């Protein structure tokens, strides 16, 4: 069995120190559990705060933010998928997730491939898309990485499965316009759709899926829909953070992944 901790945040906009303290609070709270993997949301250290993105991006090693997360990985003896930060490489900015092992070492980084350039989204105006699919080989499992809008591309998940992923994680800031966020019926529909996508990606690829979202009012224009989940290969939801700023934990059995893939050769089916 492996233990997964999924941390859902309402980041304090632009305040890295406060947000890192929130992260440690939840890791410490669950430190009596078997922590094989901790997952953080997209933009966990800043929230959706464009001034931080453009004026103070992190360097190619993740800067002070990822350095702090590496220390947490060592302190609590856990692997961490450090959500995303905006990384500057040369003159380009990337939306990047860092994979950190128990020794506090960066073992992989994934730059978001599918940017949100639709329905008013302008991520591609500032951010350069990544080009490489990533599966991080931790000491307990192979973990594929996707970020936010990658969810809308089933072939991304299929590629990670073909690369051997047993777990796929999705750091995200899945937000909706304020008129949806403030309308209970519209928000519930958006959340139901989100849950359906998570269950489908897990079931279709016979992997555990961990999506880690932001929650709460982002600003006067957007709100986060929460519902960070840990989903089994059978599509069963093992844990759901709902709309709280909280962490949820689940024990997972990777033998289930091996079993189902032995009887359903899903990675080899066109």
LOSEFI-763297 format. One record per residue: chain; x, y, z of N, C-alpha, C in turn. Coordinates in nm, 2 decimals. Layout:
% residues N
(site A (X Y Z) (X Y Z) (X Y Z))
...
***
This chain:
% residues 270
(site A (0.08 -0.12 0.00) (0.00 0.00 0.00) (0.09 0.13 0.00))
(site A (0.04 0.23 -0.06) (0.11 0.36 -0.06) (0.01 0.47 -0.01))
(site A (0.07 0.57 0.05) (-0.02 0.68 0.11) (0.00 0.80 0.03))
(site A (-0.12 0.86 -0.01) (-0.12 0.98 -0.09) (-0.19 1.09 -0.02))
(site A (-0.13 1.21 -0.01) (-0.18 1.33 0.05) (-0.21 1.43 -0.05))
(site A (-0.33 1.48 -0.06) (-0.37 1.57 -0.17) (-0.41 1.70 -0.10))
(site A (-0.34 1.81 -0.12) (-0.36 1.94 -0.05) (-0.43 2.04 -0.14))
(site A (-0.55 2.08 -0.09) (-0.63 2.17 -0.17) (-0.62 2.31 -0.09))
(site A (-0.58 2.41 -0.17) (-0.55 2.54 -0.11) (-0.64 2.65 -0.16))
(site A (-0.66 2.75 -0.08) (-0.70 2.89 -0.12) (-0.58 2.98 -0.10))
(site A (-0.49 2.99 -0.20) (-0.37 3.06 -0.18) (-0.40 3.21 -0.15))
(site A (-0.31 3.26 -0.06) (-0.31 3.41 -0.04) (-0.24 3.47 -0.15))
(site A (-0.30 3.55 -0.23) (-0.25 3.60 -0.36) (-0.11 3.67 -0.34))
(site A (-0.01 3.62 -0.41) (0.12 3.68 -0.41) (0.21 3.66 -0.29))
(site A (0.16 3.59 -0.19) (0.24 3.58 -0.06) (0.29 3.43 -0.05))
(site A (0.42 3.42 -0.10) (0.48 3.28 -0.11) (0.50 3.23 0.03))
(site A (0.54 3.31 0.13) (0.57 3.26 0.26) (0.45 3.21 0.33))
(site A (0.34 3.28 0.33) (0.22 3.23 0.39) (0.17 3.10 0.32))
(site A (0.17 3.10 0.19) (0.13 2.98 0.12) (0.21 2.86 0.15))
(site A (0.34 2.88 0.16) (0.43 2.76 0.20) (0.41 2.72 0.34))
(site A (0.37 2.81 0.43) (0.33 2.77 0.57) (0.20 2.69 0.57))
(site A (0.11 2.72 0.48) (-0.01 2.64 0.47) (0.02 2.50 0.42))
(site A (0.11 2.49 0.33) (0.15 2.36 0.28) (0.21 2.28 0.39))
(site A (0.31 2.34 0.47) (0.37 2.26 0.58) (0.27 2.22 0.68))
(site A (0.17 2.31 0.71) (0.07 2.28 0.81) (0.00 2.15 0.78))
(site A (-0.04 2.14 0.65) (-0.12 2.02 0.62) (-0.03 1.89 0.61))
(site A (0.10 1.91 0.57) (0.19 1.79 0.57) (0.21 1.75 0.71))
(site A (0.24 1.84 0.80) (0.26 1.81 0.94) (0.14 1.75 1.01))
(site A (0.02 1.79 0.97) (-0.10 1.74 1.03) (-0.11 1.59 0.99))
(site A (-0.06 1.55 0.88) (-0.08 1.41 0.83) (0.06 1.33 0.85))
(site A (0.15 1.39 0.92) (0.28 1.33 0.92) (0.29 1.19 1.00))
(site A (0.18 1.16 1.07) (0.17 1.03 1.14) (0.12 0.92 1.04))
(site A (0.09 0.96 0.92) (0.04 0.87 0.81) (0.16 0.82 0.73))
(site A (0.14 0.72 0.65) (0.24 0.68 0.55) (0.24 0.77 0.43))
(site A (0.34 0.86 0.42) (0.34 0.96 0.32) (0.43 0.92 0.21))
(site A (0.38 0.87 0.10) (0.46 0.83 -0.01) (0.46 0.94 -0.12))
(site A (0.35 1.02 -0.12) (0.34 1.13 -0.22) (0.25 1.24 -0.17))
(site A (0.30 1.36 -0.17) (0.22 1.48 -0.14) (0.20 1.56 -0.27))
(site A (0.08 1.60 -0.30) (0.05 1.67 -0.43) (0.00 1.81 -0.39))
(site A (0.05 1.91 -0.46) (0.01 2.05 -0.44) (-0.05 2.11 -0.57))
(site A (-0.14 2.21 -0.55) (-0.21 2.26 -0.67) (-0.12 2.35 -0.77))
(site A (-0.17 2.37 -0.88) (-0.11 2.47 -0.97) (-0.11 2.61 -0.90))
(site A (0.00 2.68 -0.92) (0.02 2.81 -0.86) (0.00 2.81 -0.71))
(site A (0.05 2.70 -0.64) (0.02 2.69 -0.50) (0.09 2.80 -0.42))
(site A (0.20 2.85 -0.47) (0.27 2.95 -0.39) (0.23 3.10 -0.40))
(site A (0.15 3.12 -0.51) (0.11 3.26 -0.54) (-0.04 3.28 -0.56))
(site A (-0.11 3.17 -0.59) (-0.24 3.18 -0.64) (-0.24 3.23 -0.79))
(site A (-0.36 3.26 -0.84) (-0.36 3.31 -0.98) (-0.34 3.46 -0.97))
(site A (-0.21 3.50 -0.97) (-0.17 3.63 -0.95) (-0.06 3.67 -1.05))
(site A (-0.11 3.74 -1.16) (-0.03 3.77 -1.27) (0.09 3.85 -1.24))
(site A (0.08 3.94 -1.14) (0.20 4.02 -1.11) (0.32 3.93 -1.06))
(site A (0.28 3.83 -0.98) (0.39 3.74 -0.94) (0.45 3.66 -1.05))
(site A (0.36 3.62 -1.15) (0.41 3.54 -1.26) (0.51 3.62 -1.34))
(site A (0.47 3.75 -1.38) (0.54 3.83 -1.47) (0.66 3.90 -1.41))
(site A (0.64 3.94 -1.29) (0.75 4.03 -1.22) (0.84 3.95 -1.14))
(site A (0.80 3.83 -1.09) (0.89 3.75 -1.01) (0.88 3.60 -1.03))
(site A (0.91 3.56 -1.16) (0.91 3.42 -1.19) (1.03 3.35 -1.12))
(site A (1.02 3.22 -1.10) (1.13 3.14 -1.04) (1.23 3.11 -1.15))
(site A (1.35 3.07 -1.11) (1.45 3.03 -1.21) (1.43 2.88 -1.25))
(site A (1.52 2.83 -1.33) (1.51 2.70 -1.39) (1.50 2.58 -1.28))
(site A (1.55 2.61 -1.16) (1.55 2.51 -1.05) (1.43 2.54 -0.96))
(site A (1.34 2.63 -1.00) (1.23 2.66 -0.92) (1.24 2.76 -0.81))
(site A (1.36 2.82 -0.80) (1.39 2.93 -0.71) (1.37 2.90 -0.57))
(site A (1.34 3.00 -0.49) (1.32 2.99 -0.34) (1.20 2.90 -0.31))
(site A (1.10 2.91 -0.40) (0.98 2.83 -0.37) (1.01 2.68 -0.37))
(site A (1.07 2.63 -0.48) (1.09 2.49 -0.49) (1.20 2.45 -0.39))
(site A (1.30 2.53 -0.36) (1.40 2.50 -0.26) (1.33 2.48 -0.12))
(site A (1.23 2.56 -0.09) (1.16 2.54 0.04) (1.08 2.41 0.04))
(site A (1.02 2.37 -0.08) (0.95 2.24 -0.09) (1.04 2.13 -0.08))
(site A (1.16 2.14 -0.13) (1.26 2.03 -0.12) (1.30 2.01 0.03))
(site A (1.31 2.12 0.10) (1.33 2.10 0.25) (1.22 2.03 0.32))
(site A (1.10 2.06 0.28) (0.98 1.99 0.33) (0.98 1.84 0.30))
(site A (1.02 1.81 0.18) (1.03 1.67 0.14) (1.13 1.59 0.23))
(site A (1.24 1.65 0.26) (1.34 1.59 0.34) (1.29 1.58 0.49))
(site A (1.23 1.69 0.53) (1.19 1.70 0.67) (1.09 1.59 0.71))
(site A (0.99 1.57 0.61) (0.88 1.48 0.64) (0.89 1.35 0.56))
(site A (1.01 1.32 0.50) (1.04 1.20 0.44) (0.93 1.16 0.34))
(site A (0.90 1.25 0.24) (0.80 1.22 0.15) (0.84 1.27 0.01))
(site A (0.78 1.21 -0.09) (0.79 1.26 -0.23) (0.69 1.36 -0.25))
(site A (0.72 1.46 -0.33) (0.62 1.58 -0.35) (0.62 1.61 -0.50))
(site A (0.49 1.62 -0.55) (0.47 1.69 -0.68) (0.44 1.84 -0.64))
(site A (0.53 1.92 -0.67) (0.52 2.06 -0.63) (0.43 2.14 -0.73))
(site A (0.31 2.11 -0.73) (0.21 2.19 -0.81) (0.27 2.25 -0.94))
(site A (0.26 2.38 -0.95) (0.33 2.45 -1.05) (0.38 2.59 -1.00))
(site A (0.49 2.63 -1.06) (0.54 2.77 -1.04) (0.56 2.82 -1.19))
(site A (0.57 2.95 -1.20) (0.61 3.00 -1.33) (0.77 3.01 -1.33))
(site A (0.82 2.94 -1.43) (0.97 2.92 -1.44) (1.02 3.01 -1.56))
(site A (1.13 3.08 -1.53) (1.19 3.16 -1.64) (1.32 3.08 -1.69))
(site A (1.32 3.06 -1.82) (1.44 2.99 -1.88) (1.48 3.08 -2.00))
(site A (1.59 3.14 -1.99) (1.63 3.24 -2.09) (1.53 3.35 -2.09))
(site A (1.46 3.38 -2.20) (1.36 3.48 -2.21) (1.22 3.43 -2.21))
(site A (1.21 3.30 -2.19) (1.08 3.23 -2.19) (1.03 3.20 -2.05))
(site A (0.89 3.20 -2.04) (0.83 3.16 -1.92) (0.75 3.03 -1.94))
(site A (0.76 2.94 -1.85) (0.69 2.81 -1.85) (0.61 2.79 -1.72))
(site A (0.50 2.72 -1.74) (0.42 2.68 -1.62) (0.46 2.54 -1.59))
(site A (0.54 2.53 -1.48) (0.62 2.41 -1.45) (0.59 2.34 -1.32))
(site A (0.58 2.21 -1.33) (0.56 2.12 -1.21) (0.69 2.05 -1.18))
(site A (0.73 2.05 -1.05) (0.86 1.99 -1.01) (0.83 1.86 -0.93))
(site A (0.90 1.75 -0.96) (0.89 1.63 -0.89) (1.01 1.61 -0.80))
(site A (0.98 1.60 -0.67) (1.09 1.60 -0.57) (1.08 1.47 -0.49))
(site A (1.20 1.41 -0.47) (1.20 1.28 -0.40) (1.22 1.31 -0.25))
(site A (1.23 1.20 -0.17) (1.24 1.21 -0.02) (1.37 1.27 0.02))
(site A (1.47 1.27 -0.06) (1.60 1.33 -0.03) (1.60 1.48 -0.06))
(site A (1.49 1.53 -0.10) (1.48 1.67 -0.14) (1.54 1.71 -0.27))
(site A (1.55 1.61 -0.36) (1.61 1.62 -0.49) (1.51 1.64 -0.60))
(site A (1.53 1.73 -0.69) (1.44 1.74 -0.81) (1.48 1.63 -0.90))
(site A (1.38 1.54 -0.93) (1.41 1.43 -1.02) (1.35 1.45 -1.16))
(site A (1.25 1.53 -1.17) (1.18 1.56 -1.30) (1.12 1.70 -1.29))
(site A (1.10 1.76 -1.41) (1.01 1.87 -1.41) (0.93 1.86 -1.54))
(site A (0.80 1.90 -1.53) (0.71 1.90 -1.65) (0.66 2.04 -1.68))
(site A (0.68 2.08 -1.80) (0.63 2.21 -1.84) (0.50 2.19 -1.92))
(site A (0.40 2.26 -1.87) (0.26 2.24 -1.92) (0.26 2.25 -2.07))
(site A (0.20 2.15 -2.14) (0.20 2.15 -2.28) (0.07 2.22 -2.34))
(site A (-0.04 2.19 -2.28) (-0.17 2.24 -2.34) (-0.21 2.37 -2.26))
(site A (-0.19 2.48 -2.32) (-0.22 2.61 -2.25) (-0.36 2.65 -2.27))
(site A (-0.41 2.72 -2.18) (-0.55 2.76 -2.18) (-0.57 2.89 -2.26))
(site A (-0.60 2.88 -2.39) (-0.61 2.99 -2.48) (-0.75 3.00 -2.54))
(site A (-0.85 2.96 -2.47) (-0.98 2.95 -2.52) (-1.08 3.02 -2.43))
(site A (-1.20 3.05 -2.48) (-1.30 3.11 -2.40) (-1.25 3.23 -2.32))
(site A (-1.17 3.31 -2.38) (-1.11 3.43 -2.31) (-0.98 3.40 -2.24))
(site A (-0.94 3.28 -2.24) (-0.81 3.25 -2.18) (-0.69 3.30 -2.26))
(site A (-0.59 3.35 -2.20) (-0.48 3.41 -2.27) (-0.34 3.36 -2.22))
(site A (-0.34 3.24 -2.16) (-0.22 3.18 -2.10) (-0.11 3.18 -2.20))
(site A (-0.14 3.15 -2.33) (-0.03 3.14 -2.43) (0.03 3.28 -2.47))
(site A (-0.04 3.39 -2.42) (0.02 3.52 -2.45) (0.15 3.54 -2.37))
(site A (0.16 3.47 -2.26) (0.27 3.49 -2.16) (0.36 3.37 -2.15))
(site A (0.30 3.25 -2.16) (0.37 3.13 -2.13) (0.40 3.05 -2.25))
(site A (0.51 2.99 -2.26) (0.56 2.90 -2.37) (0.51 2.76 -2.34))
(site A (0.45 2.69 -2.43) (0.41 2.55 -2.41) (0.54 2.46 -2.40))
(site A (0.52 2.36 -2.31) (0.63 2.26 -2.30) (0.62 2.16 -2.42))
(site A (0.71 2.07 -2.43) (0.72 1.98 -2.54) (0.73 1.84 -2.50))
(site A (0.76 1.81 -2.37) (0.80 1.67 -2.33) (0.70 1.62 -2.23))
(site A (0.65 1.50 -2.26) (0.57 1.42 -2.16) (0.66 1.37 -2.05))
(site A (0.61 1.36 -1.93) (0.69 1.33 -1.82) (0.63 1.22 -1.73))
(site A (0.70 1.12 -1.70) (0.66 1.02 -1.59) (0.78 1.02 -1.50))
(site A (0.76 1.06 -1.37) (0.86 1.06 -1.27) (0.87 0.92 -1.20))
(site A (0.99 0.87 -1.19) (1.01 0.74 -1.13) (1.05 0.76 -0.98))
(site A (0.95 0.75 -0.89) (0.97 0.76 -0.75) (1.01 0.63 -0.69))
(site A (1.04 0.62 -0.56) (1.08 0.49 -0.50) (0.96 0.40 -0.48))
(site A (0.84 0.44 -0.50) (0.72 0.36 -0.48) (0.64 0.34 -0.60))
(site A (0.65 0.42 -0.70) (0.56 0.41 -0.82) (0.61 0.50 -0.93))
(site A (0.56 0.48 -1.05) (0.58 0.57 -1.16) (0.46 0.66 -1.18))
(site A (0.49 0.79 -1.17) (0.39 0.89 -1.16) (0.39 0.99 -1.28))
(site A (0.29 0.98 -1.36) (0.27 1.07 -1.48) (0.22 1.21 -1.43))
(site A (0.27 1.31 -1.51) (0.23 1.45 -1.47) (0.15 1.51 -1.58))
(site A (0.04 1.58 -1.54) (-0.04 1.66 -1.63) (-0.07 1.79 -1.55))
(site A (-0.10 1.90 -1.62) (-0.14 2.02 -1.55) (-0.27 2.08 -1.61))
(site A (-0.36 2.11 -1.52) (-0.48 2.18 -1.55) (-0.55 2.15 -1.69))
(site A (-0.53 2.23 -1.79) (-0.60 2.22 -1.91) (-0.56 2.09 -1.99))
(site A (-0.45 2.03 -1.95) (-0.42 1.90 -2.01) (-0.53 1.80 -1.99))
(site A (-0.62 1.82 -1.89) (-0.73 1.74 -1.86) (-0.82 1.72 -1.98))
(site A (-0.83 1.82 -2.07) (-0.91 1.82 -2.18) (-0.86 1.74 -2.30))
(site A (-0.74 1.68 -2.28) (-0.67 1.61 -2.39) (-0.65 1.47 -2.34))
(site A (-0.75 1.38 -2.37) (-0.73 1.24 -2.33) (-0.61 1.17 -2.38))
(site A (-0.56 1.21 -2.49) (-0.44 1.15 -2.55) (-0.32 1.17 -2.46))
(site A (-0.32 1.28 -2.39) (-0.21 1.31 -2.30) (-0.20 1.20 -2.19))
(site A (-0.31 1.16 -2.14) (-0.32 1.06 -2.03) (-0.28 0.92 -2.09))
(site A (-0.33 0.90 -2.21) (-0.29 0.77 -2.28) (-0.14 0.76 -2.30))
(site A (-0.08 0.87 -2.34) (0.07 0.87 -2.36) (0.14 0.84 -2.23))
(site A (0.09 0.90 -2.12) (0.16 0.87 -1.99) (0.14 0.73 -1.95))
(site A (0.02 0.67 -1.98) (0.00 0.53 -1.95) (0.09 0.44 -2.03))
(site A (0.11 0.48 -2.16) (0.20 0.40 -2.24) (0.34 0.41 -2.19))
(site A (0.38 0.52 -2.12) (0.51 0.53 -2.07) (0.53 0.46 -1.93))
(site A (0.42 0.40 -1.89) (0.43 0.32 -1.77) (0.37 0.38 -1.64))
(site A (0.30 0.49 -1.65) (0.25 0.56 -1.53) (0.15 0.46 -1.46))
(site A (0.16 0.46 -1.33) (0.07 0.38 -1.25) (-0.03 0.48 -1.18))
(site A (0.02 0.60 -1.16) (-0.05 0.71 -1.10) (-0.04 0.83 -1.19))
(site A (-0.14 0.91 -1.21) (-0.13 1.03 -1.29) (-0.18 1.14 -1.20))
(site A (-0.10 1.25 -1.18) (-0.14 1.36 -1.10) (-0.17 1.48 -1.19))
(site A (-0.26 1.57 -1.14) (-0.30 1.69 -1.22) (-0.31 1.80 -1.12))
(site A (-0.20 1.88 -1.10) (-0.21 2.01 -1.03) (-0.29 2.10 -1.12))
(site A (-0.38 2.17 -1.06) (-0.47 2.26 -1.14) (-0.52 2.38 -1.06))
(site A (-0.56 2.48 -1.13) (-0.63 2.59 -1.08) (-0.76 2.60 -1.17))
(site A (-0.85 2.50 -1.15) (-0.97 2.49 -1.23) (-1.07 2.59 -1.18))
(site A (-1.08 2.71 -1.25) (-1.16 2.82 -1.20) (-1.27 2.84 -1.30))
(site A (-1.38 2.91 -1.25) (-1.49 2.94 -1.33) (-1.52 3.09 -1.31))
(site A (-1.59 3.16 -1.41) (-1.63 3.30 -1.40) (-1.71 3.32 -1.28))
(site A (-1.71 3.44 -1.22) (-1.78 3.47 -1.10) (-1.93 3.45 -1.11))
(site A (-1.99 3.47 -1.23) (-2.13 3.45 -1.25) (-2.17 3.30 -1.23))
(site A (-2.07 3.21 -1.27) (-2.10 3.07 -1.24) (-2.07 3.04 -1.09))
(site A (-1.96 3.09 -1.04) (-1.92 3.06 -0.90) (-2.03 3.10 -0.80))
(site A (-2.10 3.21 -0.83) (-2.20 3.26 -0.74) (-2.34 3.20 -0.76))
(site A (-2.35 3.12 -0.87) (-2.48 3.05 -0.90) (-2.47 2.91 -0.85))
(site A (-2.54 2.87 -0.75) (-2.53 2.74 -0.69) (-2.55 2.62 -0.79))
(site A (-2.66 2.64 -0.88) (-2.69 2.54 -0.97) (-2.58 2.53 -1.08))
(site A (-2.53 2.64 -1.13) (-2.43 2.65 -1.23) (-2.29 2.59 -1.18))
(site A (-2.26 2.63 -1.05) (-2.14 2.58 -0.99) (-2.15 2.43 -0.97))
(site A (-2.26 2.38 -0.93) (-2.28 2.23 -0.91) (-2.26 2.16 -1.04))
(site A (-2.31 2.21 -1.15) (-2.29 2.15 -1.28) (-2.15 2.15 -1.32))
(site A (-2.07 2.26 -1.30) (-1.93 2.26 -1.33) (-1.85 2.16 -1.25))
(site A (-1.89 2.15 -1.12) (-1.82 2.05 -1.03) (-1.85 1.91 -1.07))
(site A (-1.98 1.88 -1.11) (-2.01 1.75 -1.16) (-1.94 1.71 -1.28))
(site A (-1.92 1.81 -1.37) (-1.85 1.78 -1.50) (-1.70 1.75 -1.47))
(site A (-1.65 1.83 -1.38) (-1.51 1.81 -1.33) (-1.49 1.67 -1.28))
(site A (-1.58 1.63 -1.19) (-1.57 1.49 -1.13) (-1.58 1.39 -1.24))
(site A (-1.67 1.41 -1.33) (-1.68 1.31 -1.44) (-1.55 1.29 -1.52))
(site A (-1.49 1.40 -1.55) (-1.36 1.39 -1.62) (-1.26 1.32 -1.55))
(site A (-1.25 1.35 -1.42) (-1.15 1.28 -1.33) (-1.17 1.13 -1.33))
(site A (-1.30 1.09 -1.31) (-1.33 0.95 -1.31) (-1.30 0.88 -1.44))
(site A (-1.33 0.95 -1.55) (-1.31 0.89 -1.68) (-1.16 0.87 -1.71))
(site A (-1.08 0.97 -1.68) (-0.94 0.96 -1.71) (-0.88 0.84 -1.63))
(site A (-0.92 0.82 -1.51) (-0.87 0.71 -1.43) (-0.91 0.58 -1.48))
(site A (-1.04 0.57 -1.51) (-1.10 0.44 -1.56) (-1.05 0.40 -1.70))
(site A (-1.04 0.50 -1.79) (-0.99 0.47 -1.92) (-0.85 0.42 -1.93))
(site A (-0.77 0.47 -1.83) (-0.63 0.44 -1.84) (-0.58 0.34 -1.73))
(site A (-0.68 0.30 -1.64) (-0.65 0.20 -1.54) (-0.54 0.25 -1.45))
(site A (-0.55 0.38 -1.40) (-0.45 0.43 -1.31) (-0.52 0.50 -1.20))
(site A (-0.44 0.52 -1.09) (-0.49 0.61 -0.99) (-0.47 0.75 -1.04))
(site A (-0.57 0.84 -1.02) (-0.57 0.98 -1.06) (-0.58 1.07 -0.94))
(site A (-0.49 1.16 -0.93) (-0.49 1.26 -0.82) (-0.50 1.40 -0.88))
(site A (-0.61 1.46 -0.87) (-0.62 1.60 -0.91) (-0.62 1.70 -0.79))
(site A (-0.54 1.80 -0.80) (-0.52 1.89 -0.68) (-0.55 2.03 -0.73))
(site A (-0.66 2.08 -0.67) (-0.71 2.21 -0.72) (-0.71 2.32 -0.62))
(site A (-0.73 2.44 -0.66) (-0.75 2.55 -0.57) (-0.90 2.56 -0.54))
(site A (-0.94 2.64 -0.44) (-1.08 2.65 -0.40) (-1.10 2.79 -0.35))
(site A (-1.23 2.83 -0.35) (-1.26 2.96 -0.30) (-1.25 3.07 -0.40))
(site A (-1.30 3.19 -0.36) (-1.30 3.31 -0.45) (-1.16 3.35 -0.48))
(site A (-1.12 3.36 -0.60) (-0.99 3.40 -0.65) (-0.98 3.55 -0.64))
(site A (-1.07 3.62 -0.71) (-1.08 3.76 -0.72) (-1.23 3.80 -0.76))
(site A (-1.25 3.92 -0.80) (-1.38 3.96 -0.84) (-1.43 3.90 -0.97))
(site A (-1.34 3.83 -1.04) (-1.38 3.77 -1.17) (-1.39 3.62 -1.17))
(site A (-1.32 3.55 -1.08) (-1.32 3.40 -1.08) (-1.32 3.34 -0.94))
(site A (-1.37 3.21 -0.94) (-1.37 3.13 -0.82) (-1.32 2.99 -0.85))
(site A (-1.25 2.93 -0.76) (-1.20 2.79 -0.78) (-1.31 2.69 -0.74))
(site A (-1.32 2.59 -0.81) (-1.43 2.49 -0.79) (-1.40 2.38 -0.69))
(site A (-1.27 2.38 -0.64) (-1.24 2.28 -0.54) (-1.25 2.14 -0.60))
(site A (-1.30 2.04 -0.51) (-1.32 1.90 -0.55) (-1.19 1.84 -0.60))
(site A (-1.08 1.86 -0.52) (-0.96 1.78 -0.54) (-0.99 1.64 -0.50))
(site A (-0.95 1.55 -0.59) (-0.99 1.41 -0.57) (-0.88 1.31 -0.58))
(site A (-0.89 1.20 -0.52) (-0.81 1.08 -0.54) (-0.90 0.97 -0.59))
(site A (-0.88 0.93 -0.72) (-0.97 0.83 -0.79) (-0.90 0.70 -0.81))
(site A (-0.97 0.59 -0.79) (-0.91 0.46 -0.81) (-0.92 0.42 -0.96))
(site A (-0.85 0.32 -1.01) (-0.86 0.28 -1.15) (-1.00 0.23 -1.18))
(site A (-1.08 0.19 -1.09) (-1.22 0.15 -1.11) (-1.31 0.27 -1.12))
(site A (-1.26 0.39 -1.11) (-1.34 0.52 -1.11) (-1.40 0.55 -0.97))
(site A (-1.37 0.47 -0.87) (-1.42 0.50 -0.74) (-1.35 0.62 -0.68))
(site A (-1.42 0.72 -0.62) (-1.36 0.83 -0.56) (-1.32 0.79 -0.42))
(site A (-1.19 0.79 -0.39) (-1.14 0.75 -0.26) (-1.14 0.86 -0.16))
(site A (-1.12 0.99 -0.21) (-1.12 1.10 -0.12) (-1.16 1.23 -0.21))
(site A (-1.23 1.32 -0.14) (-1.27 1.44 -0.21) (-1.26 1.56 -0.11))
(site A (-1.19 1.66 -0.14) (-1.17 1.78 -0.05) (-1.29 1.87 -0.06))
(site A (-1.39 1.84 -0.15) (-1.51 1.93 -0.16) (-1.46 2.08 -0.19))
(site A (-1.52 2.17 -0.11) (-1.49 2.31 -0.13) (-1.40 2.37 -0.02))
(site A (-1.35 2.29 0.07) (-1.27 2.34 0.18) (-1.13 2.36 0.15))
(site A (-1.06 2.45 0.22) (-0.91 2.45 0.22) (-0.87 2.35 0.32))
(site A (-0.82 2.24 0.26) (-0.79 2.12 0.35) (-0.70 2.02 0.27))
(site A (-0.67 1.91 0.34) (-0.60 1.80 0.27) (-0.68 1.68 0.29))
(site A (-0.67 1.59 0.19) (-0.74 1.46 0.20) (-0.63 1.35 0.18))
(site A (-0.65 1.24 0.24) (-0.55 1.13 0.24) (-0.62 1.00 0.20))
(site A (-0.55 0.92 0.12) (-0.60 0.78 0.09) (-0.48 0.69 0.08))
(site A (-0.50 0.56 0.12) (-0.41 0.45 0.10) (-0.45 0.39 -0.04))
(site A (-0.35 0.37 -0.12) (-0.38 0.31 -0.25) (-0.30 0.18 -0.27))
(site A (-0.35 0.09 -0.35) (-0.29 -0.04 -0.37) (-0.25 -0.05 -0.52))
(site A (-0.12 -0.04 -0.54) (-0.07 -0.04 -0.68) (-0.08 -0.18 -0.74))
(site A (-0.10 -0.28 -0.66) (-0.12 -0.41 -0.72) (-0.25 -0.42 -0.80))
(site A (-0.35 -0.33 -0.77) (-0.47 -0.32 -0.84) (-0.44 -0.28 -0.99))
(site A (-0.35 -0.18 -1.00) (-0.32 -0.13 -1.13) (-0.26 -0.24 -1.21))
(site A (-0.16 -0.31 -1.15) (-0.10 -0.42 -1.22) (-0.20 -0.53 -1.26))
(site A (-0.29 -0.56 -1.17) (-0.39 -0.66 -1.20) (-0.47 -0.63 -1.32))
(site A (-0.53 -0.51 -1.32) (-0.62 -0.47 -1.43) (-0.55 -0.45 -1.56))
(site A (-0.42 -0.41 -1.55) (-0.35 -0.39 -1.68) (-0.31 -0.53 -1.73))
(site A (-0.30 -0.63 -1.65) (-0.27 -0.76 -1.70) (-0.39 -0.83 -1.77))
(site A (-0.51 -0.79 -1.73) (-0.63 -0.85 -1.80) (-0.69 -0.75 -1.91))
(site A (-0.66 -0.62 -1.90) (-0.70 -0.53 -2.00) (-0.57 -0.46 -2.05))
(site A (-0.52 -0.50 -2.16) (-0.39 -0.44 -2.21) (-0.42 -0.30 -2.27))
(site A (-0.47 -0.21 -2.19) (-0.52 -0.08 -2.23) (-0.42 0.00 -2.31))
(site A (-0.29 0.00 -2.27) (-0.19 0.08 -2.33) (-0.16 0.03 -2.47))
(site A (-0.20 -0.09 -2.51) (-0.17 -0.14 -2.64) (-0.29 -0.14 -2.73))
(site A (-0.41 -0.09 -2.68) (-0.53 -0.09 -2.76) (-0.54 0.05 -2.83))
(site A (-0.55 0.05 -2.96) (-0.57 0.17 -3.04) (-0.71 0.23 -3.03))
***
